Amino acid sequence: MTLRDVPGPRRVLTTEVLHTGMVWDLVRDTVDLGEAGVVRREYVRHPGAVAVLALDEADRVLLVRQYRHPVGAELWELPAGLLDVPGEDHVHAAARELAEEADLVAGRWWHLVDYLASPGGSDEVVRVFLARDLTDVPLADRHVRQAEEHGMLAERVPLDEAVTAVLEGRVHNPSAVVGVLAAAAARARGWTGLREAEPAA
């Protein structure tokens, strides 16, 4: 057996938008489950997001610390952001976020892992990229950070130390947890099997 999630949408009878938000909406669907009956399910409709595990030549991962109001904490995270620019492909979005949040440009990109952030309550899909061959964004071209990103701390942490922090429960951001563990697993396999990613022309 090949272990793989299987698409299998059920028939949606009605859809209501209960709340239109600044970034995502709250939606209620009435869904026909066949023999299991008809149910109503509420969930967050989300544009999707990207995250970047930027790894330097010393196998240090770039982490940024950002305040997250819903949990009232400053979390260590990967550079990340929403797919909120019309027509922008995933790699361009990831490169933009890496430049804006970490002042870095990557020469090579790979798909590291995709995950569903909270599939019982949201349709959000997050794609995490591995980025290498890092160089600094020139000072004159750097993004001016605002709101929660203002004064955001950035640190390069050895990948093994990041794995330990995740396993000891000291890092909680899902993209950081998933990305760090996926990178460690990929490194243990000699980085074989990763799909190289290139921005669309």
C-alpha positions in Angstrom: 0.0 0.0 0.0 1.2 3.5 -0.8 0.5 5.9 2.1 -1.2 8.9 0.6 -4.1 11.2 1.5 -7.0 10.7 -1.0 -9.1 13.5 -2.4 -12.8 12.7 -1.8 -14.9 15.8 -1.6 -18.6 15.4 -0.6 -21.5 17.2 -2.2 -22.1 20.6 -0.7 -25.8 21.5 -0.7 -25.5 25.1 0.6 -22.8 27.5 1.6 -23.2 30.5 3.9 -20.5 33.1 4.7 -21.1 33.8 8.4 -18.3 36.4 8.7 -16.1 38.2 6.2 -12.8 39.0 7.8 -9.7 41.0 6.9 -7.8 37.9 5.9 -10.1 34.9 6.1 -13.8 34.2 6.2 -16.0 32.0 8.5 -18.1 29.7 6.3 -20.9 27.2 7.1 -21.5 24.4 4.6 -24.4 21.9 4.5 -22.8 18.6 3.3 -24.3 15.4 2.0 -22.3 12.5 3.5 -24.4 9.9 1.7 -25.4 7.0 4.0 -23.9 9.0 7.0 -26.6 11.7 6.5 -26.5 15.5 6.0 -24.4 17.6 8.3 -23.5 21.3 8.8 -19.8 22.2 9.2 -18.3 25.6 10.0 -14.7 26.4 9.0 -12.3 29.1 8.2 -11.8 29.8 4.5 -8.2 30.8 4.1 -6.0 32.0 1.2 -3.2 29.6 2.1 0.4 30.4 3.1 4.0 29.7 2.5 7.0 29.4 4.9 10.7 29.2 4.4 13.3 27.0 6.1 16.4 29.0 5.2 19.5 26.9 5.9 23.0 28.4 5.6 26.2 26.7 4.8 26.8 25.8 8.4 23.4 24.0 8.6 21.9 26.8 10.7 18.2 27.6 10.3 17.0 31.2 10.3 14.3 31.7 12.8 12.4 35.0 13.6 10.6 35.8 16.8 7.2 37.4 16.3 4.4 38.4 18.6 1.2 36.4 18.0 -1.8 38.1 19.7 -4.3 35.1 19.7 -1.9 33.1 21.9 -0.3 36.1 23.7 3.2 35.0 23.0 6.4 35.8 21.0 7.0 32.7 18.9 10.1 31.5 17.1 9.0 31.0 13.5 10.2 30.5 10.0 9.8 33.5 7.7 6.3 33.0 6.4 3.3 34.8 4.9 -0.1 34.6 3.2 -0.7 33.9 -0.5 -2.5 37.2 -0.7 -0.9 38.8 -3.9 -3.1 38.0 -6.9 -1.3 35.8 -9.5 1.8 35.3 -7.3 3.2 31.7 -7.3 4.2 30.0 -4.2 8.0 30.3 -4.7 7.7 34.1 -5.4 5.6 34.5 -2.3 8.2 32.6 -0.3 11.1 34.6 -1.7 9.2 37.8 -0.9 8.6 36.8 2.7 12.2 35.7 3.1 13.4 39.1 1.9 10.9 41.1 3.9 11.2 39.2 7.2 14.9 38.1 7.1 16.6 40.4 4.6 17.8 37.3 2.7 17.8 36.1 -0.9 18.1 32.4 -1.7 19.8 31.0 -4.8 18.2 27.6 -4.6 14.7 26.4 -3.6 13.1 23.0 -2.9 9.6 21.9 -1.8 10.2 20.6 1.7 6.7 19.7 2.9 3.1 20.7 2.7 0.6 20.5 5.5 -3.0 21.3 6.4 -2.9 23.8 9.4 -6.1 22.6 11.1 -8.1 20.4 8.7 -11.0 20.0 11.1 -11.7 23.7 11.2 -9.8 25.4 8.3 -9.0 24.8 4.6 -5.6 26.5 5.0 -2.8 24.8 3.2 0.8 25.7 4.0 3.8 25.0 1.7 7.2 25.0 3.4 10.2 25.5 1.2 13.9 24.8 1.8 16.0 27.7 0.8 19.8 27.6 0.4 22.7 29.6 -1.0 21.7 32.6 1.1 22.8 36.2 0.5 21.8 39.5 2.1 19.3 41.9 0.6 21.2 45.2 -0.1 20.6 47.8 2.7 18.9 50.2 0.2 16.4 47.5 -0.8 15.3 46.3 2.6 11.7 46.2 3.6 10.5 48.5 6.3 8.9 46.3 8.9 5.7 47.4 10.7 3.2 46.2 13.3 4.2 42.8 14.8 7.2 42.7 12.4 8.7 45.9 13.8 11.9 45.1 15.7 11.5 41.4 15.0 14.5 39.4 16.2 16.2 37.0 13.8 18.6 34.3 14.9 20.5 31.5 13.1 20.3 28.3 15.1 22.0 25.0 14.3 19.4 22.6 12.9 20.1 20.0 15.6 19.5 22.6 18.3 16.2 23.6 16.6 15.2 19.9 16.5 15.9 19.7 20.3 13.9 22.8 21.0 10.9 21.4 19.1 11.1 18.0 20.8 11.5 19.6 24.2 8.3 21.7 23.6 10.1 25.0 23.6 9.0 25.9 20.0 5.3 25.8 19.1 4.7 27.6 15.8 3.4 24.8 13.4 5.5 25.8 10.4 8.6 25.9 12.5 7.8 22.5 14.1 6.9 20.9 10.8 9.7 22.5 8.8 12.5 21.8 11.3 11.6 18.1 11.7 11.1 17.7 7.9 14.5 19.3 7.3 16.2 17.0 9.8 14.5 14.0 8.2 15.6 15.2 4.7 19.1 15.8 5.8 19.3 12.2 7.3 18.4 11.0 3.8 21.1 13.0 2.2 18.6 15.5 0.9 17.5 13.0 -1.7 13.9 13.0 -2.9 13.2 16.7 -2.5 11.6 18.4 -5.5 13.5 21.5 -6.7 11.4 24.6 -7.0 11.8 27.5 -9.4 9.8 30.7 -9.6 7.5 30.8 -12.7 8.8 33.1 -15.3 
